[in-house]
Amino acid sequence: MLYCPGEPCPLRNDCYRHTQPSPGRDRFASLPYDAVSGTCEWFQSNTPSESAIREAAYYIWLRKGCPENRAAEHWDEAYRGLCLSMGRVG
């Protein structure tokens, strides 16, 4: 996986390749972002999927003893945890 320095790229905050650069990986020779189409052929979202959030929330619910009426709290905790692990802020 290549990482993108992404400074002029408007997708950088939502792209895993920008938020999780790893030392030792090659940089792109030029930015892969196409300003005309507004897309990037190498874009990889750092936003957790609904299924990943659901699964993480389920395990949080189990870990906390299966309490009733706290689904929204577990969902938010799962979302924040996945965002942090993927380099996404907020």
PyMOL Python script that loads the backbone (N, CA, C, O; Angstrom):
from pymol import cmd

cmd.read_pdbstr("""\
ATOM      1  N   MET A   1       0.842  -1.174   0.000  1.00  0.00           N
ATOM      2  CA  MET A   1       0.000   0.000   0.000  1.00  0.00           C
ATOM      3  C   MET A   1       0.888   1.239   0.000  1.00  0.00           C
ATOM      4  O   MET A   1       1.839   1.340   0.775  1.00  0.00           O
ATOM      5  N   LEU A   2       0.573   2.140  -0.848  1.00  0.00           N
ATOM      6  CA  LEU A   2       1.300   3.399  -0.893  1.00  0.00           C
ATOM      7  C   LEU A   2       0.608   4.406   0.014  1.00  0.00           C
ATOM      8  O   LEU A   2      -0.591   4.299   0.274  1.00  0.00           O
ATOM      9  N   TYR A   3       1.355   5.367   0.486  1.00  0.00           N
ATOM     10  CA  TYR A   3       0.688   6.410   1.250  1.00  0.00           C
ATOM     11  C   TYR A   3       0.805   7.717   0.517  1.00  0.00           C
ATOM     12  O   TYR A   3       1.734   7.937  -0.260  1.00  0.00           O
ATOM     13  N   CYS A   4      -0.142   8.574   0.774  1.00  0.00           N
ATOM     14  CA  CYS A   4      -0.274   9.827   0.052  1.00  0.00           C
ATOM     15  C   CYS A   4       0.035  10.979   0.999  1.00  0.00           C
ATOM     16  O   CYS A   4      -0.535  11.039   2.088  1.00  0.00           O
ATOM     17  N   PRO A   5       0.920  11.891   0.617  1.00  0.00           N
ATOM     18  CA  PRO A   5       1.159  13.045   1.464  1.00  0.00           C
ATOM     19  C   PRO A   5      -0.079  13.922   1.537  1.00  0.00           C
ATOM     20  O   PRO A   5      -0.321  14.557   2.563  1.00  0.00           O
ATOM     21  N   GLY A   6      -0.859  13.969   0.484  1.00  0.00           N
ATOM     22  CA  GLY A   6      -2.192  14.547   0.458  1.00  0.00           C
ATOM     23  C   GLY A   6      -2.383  16.000   0.813  1.00  0.00           C
ATOM     24  O   GLY A   6      -3.531  16.424   0.951  1.00  0.00           O
ATOM     25  N   GLU A   7      -1.359  16.783   0.969  1.00  0.00           N
ATOM     26  CA  GLU A   7      -1.545  18.161   1.414  1.00  0.00           C
ATOM     27  C   GLU A   7      -2.545  18.944   0.569  1.00  0.00           C
ATOM     28  O   GLU A   7      -3.420  19.588   1.148  1.00  0.00           O
ATOM     29  N   PRO A   8      -2.473  18.930  -0.773  1.00  0.00           N
ATOM     30  CA  PRO A   8      -3.465  19.690  -1.532  1.00  0.00           C
ATOM     31  C   PRO A   8      -4.748  18.906  -1.843  1.00  0.00           C
ATOM     32  O   PRO A   8      -5.632  19.428  -2.522  1.00  0.00           O
ATOM     33  N   CYS A   9      -4.860  17.690  -1.370  1.00  0.00           N
ATOM     34  CA  CYS A   9      -5.994  16.827  -1.709  1.00  0.00           C
ATOM     35  C   CYS A   9      -7.179  17.080  -0.772  1.00  0.00           C
ATOM     36  O   CYS A   9      -7.022  17.013   0.447  1.00  0.00           O
ATOM     37  N   PRO A  10      -8.370  17.370  -1.328  1.00  0.00           N
ATOM     38  CA  PRO A  10      -9.547  17.601  -0.480  1.00  0.00           C
ATOM     39  C   PRO A  10     -10.108  16.328   0.156  1.00  0.00           C
ATOM     40  O   PRO A  10     -10.943  16.414   1.056  1.00  0.00           O
ATOM     41  N   LEU A  11      -9.667  15.153  -0.292  1.00  0.00           N
ATOM     42  CA  LEU A  11     -10.144  13.885   0.270  1.00  0.00           C
ATOM     43  C   LEU A  11      -9.283  13.392   1.426  1.00  0.00           C
ATOM     44  O   LEU A  11      -9.603  12.373   2.038  1.00  0.00           O
ATOM     45  N   ARG A  12      -8.206  14.090   1.734  1.00  0.00           N
ATOM     46  CA  ARG A  12      -7.193  13.570   2.654  1.00  0.00           C
ATOM     47  C   ARG A  12      -7.716  13.196   4.035  1.00  0.00           C
ATOM     48  O   ARG A  12      -7.246  12.214   4.610  1.00  0.00           O
ATOM     49  N   ASN A  13      -8.664  13.934   4.587  1.00  0.00           N
ATOM     50  CA  ASN A  13      -9.143  13.622   5.940  1.00  0.00           C
ATOM     51  C   ASN A  13     -10.008  12.370   5.994  1.00  0.00           C
ATOM     52  O   ASN A  13     -10.215  11.804   7.068  1.00  0.00           O
ATOM     53  N   ASP A  14     -10.513  11.936   4.850  1.00  0.00           N
ATOM     54  CA  ASP A  14     -11.351  10.741   4.777  1.00  0.00           C
ATOM     55  C   ASP A  14     -10.617   9.554   4.180  1.00  0.00           C
ATOM     56  O   ASP A  14     -11.219   8.506   3.947  1.00  0.00           O
ATOM     57  N   CYS A  15      -9.310   9.709   3.927  1.00  0.00           N
ATOM     58  CA  CYS A  15      -8.563   8.662   3.236  1.00  0.00           C
ATOM     59  C   CYS A  15      -7.560   7.989   4.171  1.00  0.00           C
ATOM     60  O   CYS A  15      -6.721   8.644   4.790  1.00  0.00           O
ATOM     61  N   TYR A  16      -7.670   6.678   4.256  1.00  0.00           N
ATOM     62  CA  TYR A  16      -6.779   5.895   5.102  1.00  0.00           C
ATOM     63  C   TYR A  16      -5.324   6.038   4.664  1.00  0.00           C
ATOM     64  O   TYR A  16      -4.423   6.036   5.503  1.00  0.00           O
ATOM     65  N   ARG A  17      -5.093   6.159   3.384  1.00  0.00           N
ATOM     66  CA  ARG A  17      -3.722   6.268   2.884  1.00  0.00           C
ATOM     67  C   ARG A  17      -3.048   7.552   3.334  1.00  0.00           C
ATOM     68  O   ARG A  17      -1.820   7.614   3.401  1.00  0.00           O
ATOM     69  N   HIS A  18      -3.829   8.576   3.643  1.00  0.00           N
ATOM     70  CA  HIS A  18      -3.242   9.823   4.143  1.00  0.00           C
ATOM     71  C   HIS A  18      -3.145   9.823   5.668  1.00  0.00           C
ATOM     72  O   HIS A  18      -2.145  10.275   6.225  1.00  0.00           O
ATOM     73  N   THR A  19      -4.168   9.323   6.339  1.00  0.00           N
ATOM     74  CA  THR A  19      -4.204   9.398   7.801  1.00  0.00           C
ATOM     75  C   THR A  19      -3.356   8.334   8.476  1.00  0.00           C
ATOM     76  O   THR A  19      -3.067   8.449   9.667  1.00  0.00           O
ATOM     77  N   GLN A  20      -2.952   7.306   7.749  1.00  0.00           N
ATOM     78  CA  GLN A  20      -2.144   6.242   8.335  1.00  0.00           C
ATOM     79  C   GLN A  20      -0.854   6.002   7.552  1.00  0.00           C
ATOM     80  O   GLN A  20      -0.578   4.867   7.166  1.00  0.00           O
ATOM     81  N   PRO A  21      -0.057   7.045   7.309  1.00  0.00           N
ATOM     82  CA  PRO A  21       1.195   6.799   6.596  1.00  0.00           C
ATOM     83  C   PRO A  21       2.107   5.911   7.429  1.00  0.00           C
ATOM     84  O   PRO A  21       2.142   6.000   8.656  1.00  0.00           O
ATOM     85  N   SER A  22       2.820   5.083   6.755  1.00  0.00           N
ATOM     86  CA  SER A  22       3.703   4.155   7.435  1.00  0.00           C
ATOM     87  C   SER A  22       5.131   4.359   6.942  1.00  0.00           C
ATOM     88  O   SER A  22       5.370   4.333   5.735  1.00  0.00           O
ATOM     89  N   PRO A  23       6.074   4.560   7.839  1.00  0.00           N
ATOM     90  CA  PRO A  23       7.463   4.714   7.403  1.00  0.00           C
ATOM     91  C   PRO A  23       7.925   3.504   6.597  1.00  0.00           C
ATOM     92  O   PRO A  23       7.571   2.365   6.897  1.00  0.00           O
ATOM     93  N   GLY A  24       8.714   3.774   5.581  1.00  0.00           N
ATOM     94  CA  GLY A  24       9.236   2.695   4.766  1.00  0.00           C
ATOM     95  C   GLY A  24       8.411   2.406   3.529  1.00  0.00           C
ATOM     96  O   GLY A  24       8.852   1.649   2.664  1.00  0.00           O
ATOM     97  N   ARG A  25       7.247   2.976   3.421  1.00  0.00           N
ATOM     98  CA  ARG A  25       6.428   2.785   2.226  1.00  0.00           C
ATOM     99  C   ARG A  25       6.761   3.879   1.222  1.00  0.00           C
ATOM    100  O   ARG A  25       7.169   4.980   1.593  1.00  0.00           O
ATOM    101  N   ASP A  26       6.583   3.565  -0.025  1.00  0.00           N
ATOM    102  CA  ASP A  26       6.865   4.531  -1.084  1.00  0.00           C
ATOM    103  C   ASP A  26       5.774   5.585  -1.152  1.00  0.00           C
ATOM    104  O   ASP A  26       4.596   5.304  -0.933  1.00  0.00           O
ATOM    105  N   ARG A  27       6.194   6.807  -1.462  1.00  0.00           N
ATOM    106  CA  ARG A  27       5.230   7.867  -1.715  1.00  0.00           C
ATOM    107  C   ARG A  27       4.844   7.825  -3.182  1.00  0.00           C
ATOM    108  O   ARG A  27       5.558   7.261  -4.011  1.00  0.00           O
ATOM    109  N   PHE A  28       3.707   8.430  -3.490  1.00  0.00           N
ATOM    110  CA  PHE A  28       3.321   8.570  -4.887  1.00  0.00           C
ATOM    111  C   PHE A  28       4.282   9.549  -5.548  1.00  0.00           C
ATOM    112  O   PHE A  28       4.719  10.509  -4.915  1.00  0.00           O
ATOM    113  N   ALA A  29       4.612   9.316  -6.804  1.00  0.00           N
ATOM    114  CA  ALA A  29       5.465  10.235  -7.543  1.00  0.00           C
ATOM    115  C   ALA A  29       4.731  11.559  -7.751  1.00  0.00           C
ATOM    116  O   ALA A  29       5.346  12.625  -7.724  1.00  0.00           O
ATOM    117  N   SER A  30       3.435  11.488  -7.956  1.00  0.00           N
ATOM    118  CA  SER A  30       2.596  12.678  -8.042  1.00  0.00           C
ATOM    119  C   SER A  30       1.262  12.319  -7.391  1.00  0.00           C
ATOM    120  O   SER A  30       0.911  11.143  -7.298  1.00  0.00           O
ATOM    121  N   LEU A  31       0.537  13.308  -6.953  1.00  0.00           N
ATOM    122  CA  LEU A  31      -0.728  13.037  -6.282  1.00  0.00           C
ATOM    123  C   LEU A  31      -1.702  12.338  -7.233  1.00  0.00           C
ATOM    124  O   LEU A  31      -1.857  12.761  -8.379  1.00  0.00           O
ATOM    125  N   PRO A  32      -2.355  11.279  -6.768  1.00  0.00           N
ATOM    126  CA  PRO A  32      -3.291  10.550  -7.615  1.00  0.00           C
ATOM    127  C   PRO A  32      -4.666  11.217  -7.711  1.00  0.00           C
ATOM    128  O   PRO A  32      -5.523  10.761  -8.467  1.00  0.00           O
ATOM    129  N   TYR A  33      -4.880  12.295  -6.949  1.00  0.00           N
ATOM    130  CA  TYR A  33      -6.167  12.991  -6.961  1.00  0.00           C
ATOM    131  C   TYR A  33      -6.363  13.729  -8.278  1.00  0.00           C
ATOM    132  O   TYR A  33      -5.473  14.448  -8.731  1.00  0.00           O
ATOM    133  N   ASP A  34      -7.525  13.551  -8.888  1.00  0.00           N
ATOM    134  CA  ASP A  34      -7.857  14.229 -10.135  1.00  0.00           C
ATOM    135  C   ASP A  34      -8.846  15.352  -9.831  1.00  0.00           C
ATOM    136  O   ASP A  34     -10.006  15.093  -9.512  1.00  0.00           O
ATOM    137  N   ALA A  35      -8.387  16.594  -9.930  1.00  0.00           N
ATOM    138  CA  ALA A  35      -9.218  17.750  -9.600  1.00  0.00           C
ATOM    139  C   ALA A  35     -10.399  17.906 -10.554  1.00  0.00           C
ATOM    140  O   ALA A  35     -11.442  18.430 -10.164  1.00  0.00           O
ATOM    141  N   VAL A  36     -10.249  17.467 -11.777  1.00  0.00           N
ATOM    142  CA  VAL A  36     -11.327  17.602 -12.758  1.00  0.00           C
ATOM    143  C   VAL A  36     -12.517  16.724 -12.374  1.00  0.00           C
ATOM    144  O   VAL A  36     -13.659  17.185 -12.370  1.00  0.00           O
ATOM    145  N   SER A  37     -12.250  15.463 -12.053  1.00  0.00           N
ATOM    146  CA  SER A  37     -13.344  14.543 -11.704  1.00  0.00           C
ATOM    147  C   SER A  37     -13.659  14.548 -10.209  1.00  0.00           C
ATOM    148  O   SER A  37     -14.721  14.080  -9.797  1.00  0.00           O
ATOM    149  N   GLY A  38     -12.737  15.079  -9.390  1.00  0.00           N
ATOM    150  CA  GLY A  38     -12.940  15.097  -7.941  1.00  0.00           C
ATOM    151  C   GLY A  38     -12.779  13.733  -7.304  1.00  0.00           C
ATOM    152  O   GLY A  38     -13.333  13.471  -6.236  1.00  0.00           O
ATOM    153  N   THR A  39     -12.021  12.863  -7.957  1.00  0.00           N
ATOM    154  CA  THR A  39     -11.832  11.507  -7.446  1.00  0.00           C
ATOM    155  C   THR A  39     -10.350  11.174  -7.329  1.00  0.00           C
ATOM    156  O   THR A  39      -9.485  11.877  -7.851  1.00  0.00           O
ATOM    157  N   CYS A  40     -10.095  10.095  -6.637  1.00  0.00           N
ATOM    158  CA  CYS A  40      -8.737   9.589  -6.482  1.00  0.00           C
ATOM    159  C   CYS A  40      -8.798   8.078  -6.690  1.00  0.00           C
ATOM    160  O   CYS A  40      -9.538   7.373  -6.004  1.00  0.00           O
ATOM    161  N   GLU A  41      -8.013   7.598  -7.642  1.00  0.00           N
ATOM    162  CA  GLU A  41      -8.064   6.166  -7.939  1.00  0.00           C
ATOM    163  C   GLU A  41      -7.538   5.316  -6.789  1.00  0.00           C
ATOM    164  O   GLU A  41      -7.831   4.122  -6.739  1.00  0.00           O
ATOM    165  N   TRP A  42      -6.773   5.887  -5.865  1.00  0.00           N
ATOM    166  CA  TRP A  42      -6.198   5.152  -4.741  1.00  0.00           C
ATOM    167  C   TRP A  42      -6.938   5.404  -3.429  1.00  0.00           C
ATOM    168  O   TRP A  42      -6.497   4.949  -2.373  1.00  0.00           O
ATOM    169  N   PHE A  43      -8.058   6.125  -3.487  1.00  0.00           N
ATOM    170  CA  PHE A  43      -8.797   6.461  -2.266  1.00  0.00           C
ATOM    171  C   PHE A  43      -9.248   5.207  -1.536  1.00  0.00           C
ATOM    172  O   PHE A  43      -9.813   4.293  -2.136  1.00  0.00           O
ATOM    173  N   GLN A  44      -8.993   5.174  -0.239  1.00  0.00           N
ATOM    174  CA  GLN A  44      -9.448   4.087   0.628  1.00  0.00           C
ATOM    175  C   GLN A  44     -10.035   4.754   1.861  1.00  0.00           C
ATOM    176  O   GLN A  44      -9.305   5.365   2.641  1.00  0.00           O
ATOM    177  N   SER A  45     -11.324   4.645   2.043  1.00  0.00           N
ATOM    178  CA  SER A  45     -12.020   5.356   3.112  1.00  0.00           C
ATOM    179  C   SER A  45     -11.549   4.923   4.498  1.00  0.00           C
ATOM    180  O   SER A  45     -11.294   3.745   4.749  1.00  0.00           O
ATOM    181  N   ASN A  46     -11.442   5.905   5.385  1.00  0.00           N
ATOM    182  CA  ASN A  46     -11.122   5.603   6.774  1.00  0.00           C
ATOM    183  C   ASN A  46     -12.364   5.741   7.656  1.00  0.00           C
ATOM    184  O   ASN A  46     -12.261   5.802   8.881  1.00  0.00           O
ATOM    185  N   THR A  47     -13.528   5.788   7.027  1.00  0.00           N
ATOM    186  CA  THR A  47     -14.795   5.839   7.756  1.00  0.00           C
ATOM    187  C   THR A  47     -15.255   4.407   7.995  1.00  0.00           C
ATOM    188  O   THR A  47     -15.389   3.641   7.042  1.00  0.00           O
ATOM    189  N   PRO A  48     -15.499   4.030   9.251  1.00  0.00           N
ATOM    190  CA  PRO A  48     -15.919   2.651   9.522  1.00  0.00           C
ATOM    191  C   PRO A  48     -17.280   2.341   8.901  1.00  0.00           C
ATOM    192  O   PRO A  48     -18.169   3.193   8.879  1.00  0.00           O
ATOM    193  N   SER A  49     -17.433   1.133   8.404  1.00  0.00           N
ATOM    194  CA  SER A  49     -18.702   0.714   7.809  1.00  0.00           C
ATOM    195  C   SER A  49     -19.728   0.451   8.909  1.00  0.00           C
ATOM    196  O   SER A  49     -19.383   0.237  10.071  1.00  0.00           O
ATOM    197  N   GLU A  50     -20.985   0.473   8.511  1.00  0.00           N
ATOM    198  CA  GLU A  50     -22.052   0.210   9.473  1.00  0.00           C
ATOM    199  C   GLU A  50     -21.919  -1.189  10.072  1.00  0.00           C
ATOM    200  O   GLU A  50     -22.158  -1.379  11.265  1.00  0.00           O
ATOM    201  N   SER A  51     -21.541  -2.162   9.255  1.00  0.00           N
ATOM    202  CA  SER A  51     -21.415  -3.525   9.772  1.00  0.00           C
ATOM    203  C   SER A  51     -20.261  -3.638  10.775  1.00  0.00           C
ATOM    204  O   SER A  51     -20.363  -4.382  11.750  1.00  0.00           O
ATOM    205  N   ALA A  52     -19.168  -2.909  10.545  1.00  0.00           N
ATOM    206  CA  ALA A  52     -18.049  -2.926  11.495  1.00  0.00           C
ATOM    207  C   ALA A  52     -18.452  -2.271  12.813  1.00  0.00           C
ATOM    208  O   ALA A  52     -18.090  -2.748  13.889  1.00  0.00           O
ATOM    209  N   ILE A  53     -19.202  -1.178  12.721  1.00  0.00           N
ATOM    210  CA  ILE A  53     -19.674  -0.494  13.937  1.00  0.00           C
ATOM    211  C   ILE A  53     -20.628  -1.400  14.698  1.00  0.00           C
ATOM    212  O   ILE A  53     -20.545  -1.522  15.920  1.00  0.00           O
ATOM    213  N   ARG A  54     -21.527  -2.028  13.972  1.00  0.00           N
ATOM    214  CA  ARG A  54     -22.505  -2.929  14.603  1.00  0.00           C
ATOM    215  C   ARG A  54     -21.806  -4.071  15.342  1.00  0.00           C
ATOM    216  O   ARG A  54     -22.162  -4.396  16.475  1.00  0.00           O
ATOM    217  N   GLU A  55     -20.825  -4.668  14.702  1.00  0.00           N
ATOM    218  CA  GLU A  55     -20.107  -5.779  15.331  1.00  0.00           C
ATOM    219  C   GLU A  55     -19.342  -5.308  16.570  1.00  0.00           C
ATOM    220  O   GLU A  55     -19.366  -5.973  17.605  1.00  0.00           O
ATOM    221  N   ALA A  56     -18.666  -4.166  16.465  1.00  0.00           N
ATOM    222  CA  ALA A  56     -17.919  -3.643  17.615  1.00  0.00           C
ATOM    223  C   ALA A  56     -18.870  -3.286  18.758  1.00  0.00           C
ATOM    224  O   ALA A  56     -18.570  -3.545  19.923  1.00  0.00           O
ATOM    225  N   ALA A  57     -20.018  -2.689  18.421  1.00  0.00           N
ATOM    226  CA  ALA A  57     -21.010  -2.337  19.448  1.00  0.00           C
ATOM    227  C   ALA A  57     -21.548  -3.590  20.133  1.00  0.00           C
ATOM    228  O   ALA A  57     -21.788  -3.588  21.340  1.00  0.00           O
ATOM    229  N   TYR A  58     -21.736  -4.650  19.365  1.00  0.00           N
ATOM    230  CA  TYR A  58     -22.203  -5.911  19.937  1.00  0.00           C
ATOM    231  C   TYR A  58     -21.202  -6.444  20.964  1.00  0.00           C
ATOM    232  O   TYR A  58     -21.600  -6.877  22.045  1.00  0.00           O
ATOM    233  N   TYR A  59     -19.922  -6.415  20.640  1.00  0.00           N
ATOM    234  CA  TYR A  59     -18.922  -6.912  21.576  1.00  0.00           C
ATOM    235  C   TYR A  59     -18.780  -6.003  22.799  1.00  0.00           C
ATOM    236  O   TYR A  59     -18.478  -6.479  23.894  1.00  0.00           O
ATOM    237  N   ILE A  60     -18.994  -4.715  22.619  1.00  0.00           N
ATOM    238  CA  ILE A  60     -19.011  -3.799  23.770  1.00  0.00           C
ATOM    239  C   ILE A  60     -20.193  -4.151  24.672  1.00  0.00           C
ATOM    240  O   ILE A  60     -20.054  -4.213  25.894  1.00  0.00           O
ATOM    241  N   TRP A  61     -21.357  -4.382  24.060  1.00  0.00           N
ATOM    242  CA  TRP A  61     -22.555  -4.757  24.803  1.00  0.00           C
ATOM    243  C   TRP A  61     -22.318  -6.042  25.600  1.00  0.00           C
ATOM    244  O   TRP A  61     -22.679  -6.123  26.774  1.00  0.00           O
ATOM    245  N   LEU A  62     -21.709  -7.047  24.957  1.00  0.00           N
ATOM    246  CA  LEU A  62     -21.401  -8.296  25.662  1.00  0.00           C
ATOM    247  C   LEU A  62     -20.428  -8.066  26.810  1.00  0.00           C
ATOM    248  O   LEU A  62     -20.626  -8.573  27.914  1.00  0.00           O
ATOM    249  N   ARG A  63     -19.367  -7.290  26.540  1.00  0.00           N
ATOM    250  CA  ARG A  63     -18.347  -7.032  27.552  1.00  0.00           C
ATOM    251  C   ARG A  63     -18.924  -6.324  28.773  1.00  0.00           C
ATOM    252  O   ARG A  63     -18.457  -6.522  29.895  1.00  0.00           O
ATOM    253  N   LYS A  64     -19.945  -5.494  28.546  1.00  0.00           N
ATOM    254  CA  LYS A  64     -20.541  -4.735  29.652  1.00  0.00           C
ATOM    255  C   LYS A  64     -21.696  -5.476  30.317  1.00  0.00           C
ATOM    256  O   LYS A  64     -22.409  -4.897  31.137  1.00  0.00           O
ATOM    257  N   GLY A  65     -21.888  -6.742  29.977  1.00  0.00           N
ATOM    258  CA  GLY A  65     -22.896  -7.555  30.654  1.00  0.00           C
ATOM    259  C   GLY A  65     -24.276  -7.498  30.047  1.00  0.00           C
ATOM    260  O   GLY A  65     -25.248  -7.792  30.744  1.00  0.00           O
ATOM    261  N   CYS A  66     -24.413  -7.141  28.801  1.00  0.00           N
ATOM    262  CA  CYS A  66     -25.681  -7.121  28.067  1.00  0.00           C
ATOM    263  C   CYS A  66     -26.734  -6.208  28.696  1.00  0.00           C
ATOM    264  O   CYS A  66     -27.873  -6.636  28.879  1.00  0.00           O
ATOM    265  N   PRO A  67     -26.386  -4.962  29.030  1.00  0.00           N
ATOM    266  CA  PRO A  67     -27.362  -4.068  29.647  1.00  0.00           C
ATOM    267  C   PRO A  67     -28.445  -3.637  28.651  1.00  0.00           C
ATOM    268  O   PRO A  67     -28.200  -3.570  27.447  1.00  0.00           O
ATOM    269  N   GLU A  68     -29.623  -3.352  29.157  1.00  0.00           N
ATOM    270  CA  GLU A  68     -30.747  -2.908  28.332  1.00  0.00           C
ATOM    271  C   GLU A  68     -30.673  -1.399  28.091  1.00  0.00           C
ATOM    272  O   GLU A  68     -30.103  -0.664  28.898  1.00  0.00           O
ATOM    273  N   ASN A  69     -31.244  -0.948  26.994  1.00  0.00           N
ATOM    274  CA  ASN A  69     -31.439   0.472  26.674  1.00  0.00           C
ATOM    275  C   ASN A  69     -30.158   1.298  26.613  1.00  0.00           C
ATOM    276  O   ASN A  69     -30.172   2.480  26.957  1.00  0.00           O
ATOM    277  N   ARG A  70     -29.054   0.697  26.183  1.00  0.00           N
ATOM    278  CA  ARG A  70     -27.808   1.461  26.050  1.00  0.00           C
ATOM    279  C   ARG A  70     -27.189   1.277  24.671  1.00  0.00           C
ATOM    280  O   ARG A  70     -25.982   1.443  24.493  1.00  0.00           O
ATOM    281  N   ALA A  71     -28.021   0.934  23.703  1.00  0.00           N
ATOM    282  CA  ALA A  71     -27.543   0.665  22.347  1.00  0.00           C
ATOM    283  C   ALA A  71     -26.861   1.878  21.733  1.00  0.00           C
ATOM    284  O   ALA A  71     -25.807   1.743  21.112  1.00  0.00           O
ATOM    285  N   ALA A  72     -27.447   3.067  21.897  1.00  0.00           N
ATOM    286  CA  ALA A  72     -26.856   4.276  21.312  1.00  0.00           C
ATOM    287  C   ALA A  72     -25.486   4.569  21.919  1.00  0.00           C
ATOM    288  O   ALA A  72     -24.562   4.974  21.214  1.00  0.00           O
ATOM    289  N   GLU A  73     -25.361   4.365  23.216  1.00  0.00           N
ATOM    290  CA  GLU A  73     -24.075   4.572  23.892  1.00  0.00           C
ATOM    291  C   GLU A  73     -23.013   3.604  23.358  1.00  0.00           C
ATOM    292  O   GLU A  73     -21.874   4.001  23.111  1.00  0.00           O
ATOM    293  N   HIS A  74     -23.389   2.344  23.183  1.00  0.00           N
ATOM    294  CA  HIS A  74     -22.456   1.339  22.677  1.00  0.00           C
ATOM    295  C   HIS A  74     -22.091   1.626  21.213  1.00  0.00           C
ATOM    296  O   HIS A  74     -20.944   1.443  20.807  1.00  0.00           O
ATOM    297  N   TRP A  75     -23.075   2.077  20.426  1.00  0.00           N
ATOM    298  CA  TRP A  75     -22.835   2.424  19.026  1.00  0.00           C
ATOM    299  C   TRP A  75     -21.819   3.564  18.940  1.00  0.00           C
ATOM    300  O   TRP A  75     -20.864   3.495  18.166  1.00  0.00           O
ATOM    301  N   ASP A  76     -22.033   4.614  19.741  1.00  0.00           N
ATOM    302  CA  ASP A  76     -21.119   5.768  19.735  1.00  0.00           C
ATOM    303  C   ASP A  76     -19.713   5.364  20.174  1.00  0.00           C
ATOM    304  O   ASP A  76     -18.725   5.805  19.587  1.00  0.00           O
ATOM    305  N   GLU A  77     -19.629   4.542  21.187  1.00  0.00           N
ATOM    306  CA  GLU A  77     -18.323   4.079  21.668  1.00  0.00           C
ATOM    307  C   GLU A  77     -17.607   3.250  20.595  1.00  0.00           C
ATOM    308  O   GLU A  77     -16.400   3.387  20.395  1.00  0.00           O
ATOM    309  N   ALA A  78     -18.360   2.395  19.914  1.00  0.00           N
ATOM    310  CA  ALA A  78     -17.786   1.580  18.840  1.00  0.00           C
ATOM    311  C   ALA A  78     -17.316   2.465  17.691  1.00  0.00           C
ATOM    312  O   ALA A  78     -16.225   2.263  17.158  1.00  0.00           O
ATOM    313  N   TYR A  79     -18.127   3.437  17.312  1.00  0.00           N
ATOM    314  CA  TYR A  79     -17.765   4.344  16.218  1.00  0.00           C
ATOM    315  C   TYR A  79     -16.489   5.120  16.546  1.00  0.00           C
ATOM    316  O   TYR A  79     -15.572   5.188  15.727  1.00  0.00           O
ATOM    317  N   ARG A  80     -16.432   5.696  17.730  1.00  0.00           N
ATOM    318  CA  ARG A  80     -15.240   6.467  18.134  1.00  0.00           C
ATOM    319  C   ARG A  80     -14.001   5.575  18.164  1.00  0.00           C
ATOM    320  O   ARG A  80     -12.936   5.983  17.700  1.00  0.00           O
ATOM    321  N   GLY A  81     -14.127   4.387  18.693  1.00  0.00           N
ATOM    322  CA  GLY A  81     -12.989   3.476  18.765  1.00  0.00           C
ATOM    323  C   GLY A  81     -12.485   3.079  17.387  1.00  0.00           C
ATOM    324  O   GLY A  81     -11.278   3.033  17.151  1.00  0.00           O
ATOM    325  N   LEU A  82     -13.413   2.789  16.474  1.00  0.00           N
ATOM    326  CA  LEU A  82     -13.002   2.423  15.115  1.00  0.00           C
ATOM    327  C   LEU A  82     -12.388   3.606  14.381  1.00  0.00           C
ATOM    328  O   LEU A  82     -11.420   3.440  13.639  1.00  0.00           O
ATOM    329  N   CYS A  83     -12.942   4.802  14.583  1.00  0.00           N
ATOM    330  CA  CYS A  83     -12.372   5.999  13.955  1.00  0.00           C
ATOM    331  C   CYS A  83     -10.954   6.217  14.427  1.00  0.00           C
ATOM    332  O   CYS A  83     -10.069   6.503  13.621  1.00  0.00           O
ATOM    333  N   LEU A  84     -10.726   6.086  15.709  1.00  0.00           N
ATOM    334  CA  LEU A  84      -9.363   6.277  16.235  1.00  0.00           C
ATOM    335  C   LEU A  84      -8.404   5.228  15.671  1.00  0.00           C
ATOM    336  O   LEU A  84      -7.263   5.545  15.336  1.00  0.00           O
ATOM    337  N   SER A  85      -8.862   3.996  15.567  1.00  0.00           N
ATOM    338  CA  SER A  85      -7.980   2.942  15.061  1.00  0.00           C
ATOM    339  C   SER A  85      -7.686   3.106  13.572  1.00  0.00           C
ATOM    340  O   SER A  85      -6.692   2.577  13.074  1.00  0.00           O
ATOM    341  N   MET A  86      -8.542   3.834  12.861  1.00  0.00           N
ATOM    342  CA  MET A  86      -8.345   4.043  11.428  1.00  0.00           C
ATOM    343  C   MET A  86      -7.733   5.410  11.113  1.00  0.00           C
ATOM    344  O   MET A  86      -7.583   5.781   9.949  1.00  0.00           O
ATOM    345  N   GLY A  87      -7.382   6.149  12.165  1.00  0.00           N
ATOM    346  CA  GLY A  87      -6.749   7.445  11.948  1.00  0.00           C
ATOM    347  C   GLY A  87      -7.705   8.577  11.642  1.00  0.00           C
ATOM    348  O   GLY A  87      -7.278   9.661  11.244  1.00  0.00           O
ATOM    349  N   ARG A  88      -8.985   8.338  11.821  1.00  0.00           N
ATOM    350  CA  ARG A  88      -9.979   9.363  11.537  1.00  0.00           C
ATOM    351  C   ARG A  88     -10.248  10.160  12.804  1.00  0.00           C
ATOM    352  O   ARG A  88     -10.411   9.592  13.884  1.00  0.00           O
ATOM    353  N   VAL A  89     -10.293  11.460  12.666  1.00  0.00           N
ATOM    354  CA  VAL A  89     -10.577  12.331  13.809  1.00  0.00           C
ATOM    355  C   VAL A  89     -12.037  12.724  13.741  1.00  0.00           C
ATOM    356  O   VAL A  89     -12.476  13.342  12.771  1.00  0.00           O
ATOM    357  N   GLY A  90     -12.794  12.366  14.775  1.00  0.00           N
ATOM    358  CA  GLY A  90     -14.204  12.753  14.850  1.00  0.00           C
ATOM    359  C   GLY A  90     -15.165  11.805  14.280  1.00  0.00           C
ATOM    360  O   GLY A  90     -16.369  12.058  14.303  1.00  0.00           O
TER     361      GLY A  90
END
""", "prot")
cmd.dss("prot")
cmd.show_as("cartoon", "prot")
cmd.util.cbc("prot")
cmd.orient("prot")
